[in-house]
């Protein structure tokens, strides 16, 4: 079962094997730093977690894409707010996934060899965060807020999301993690 | 000269000597992870920096507090959005500071042996982010938005900030870095 609020972040270069070091998330990890900052923004509040929220990282980099990493707010353990320790959970997940189709690598952290199409089919209705979007509010929960990493979604990804409302959060183009914080704030006050 | 927007984050336990490892920001660094996330939230937009904003980290942990680390948005170089590389700039600054009163450790990153009172005297008027605050809007720039790390401000710190307006950003208690994102958003749209 998916949570009420889901954030799905597309990581175009994020490595899909644990062949990188925790000292090198930006380079060897394929900008995994962007994705783990998004997990922190999606799941953390002061001194605790948002138990009604899930974060989904879609890793699309070499050598074996796609891999989806699911952080379930309700059940996740051993999650800290810093980038390195969240990346360690992803890395540990990739180690345990090996040739399997899916694995629960640690409590509340599950990996699946599925891509965007299958993810969108499993999750609540999608909303795409888009600087050129025409909506400023979100539909009612449950929902899945889709963001891209530091690169724009590809044409193929946009086609998969064609029926999703496009919501804009402001006039400035911000970090993906900042967009998640603003989306939560808008949903919290709705 | 201070920037139009300043964020001052009080780090109650942040180490004031470079005797910790970049692999251990949370423990050995005295929750430096909290502070460097704040720098990213204060200075980064998508693919660039906010040149009108400065971030000031006040390190108050052992062995030689206080140390203020100034990141000047206008001139800073070698700043990346990830926690580890920002922490490396702080660490490098502490190495170069040694027994000096102040030093520009790298372009746009300057360290000073000054505490909260002197910082507040040098910077534009302060506003305290406070969940119990009664204001919801910010005064006009230039201004200095003051936040605490994961601990509340001490009584002495609150006394120094007694004349500062107290602004609340919402009903939920959020990470300091998330508060900075929300403050920027409110100022951007004002």
Interface residues (C-beta under 8 A of the other chain):
Chain A: X22 X23 X25 X26 X33 X34 X37 X40 X41 X44 X45 X46 X47 X80 X81 X82 X83 X84 X85 X150 X169 X170 X171 X172 X173 X174 X175 X178 X181 X182 X184 X185 X188 X189
Chain B: X22 X23 X25 X26 X33 X34 X37 X40 X41 X44 X45 X46 X47 X80 X81 X82 X83 X84 X85 X150 X169 X170 X171 X172 X173 X174 X175 X178 X181 X182 X184 X185 X188 X189
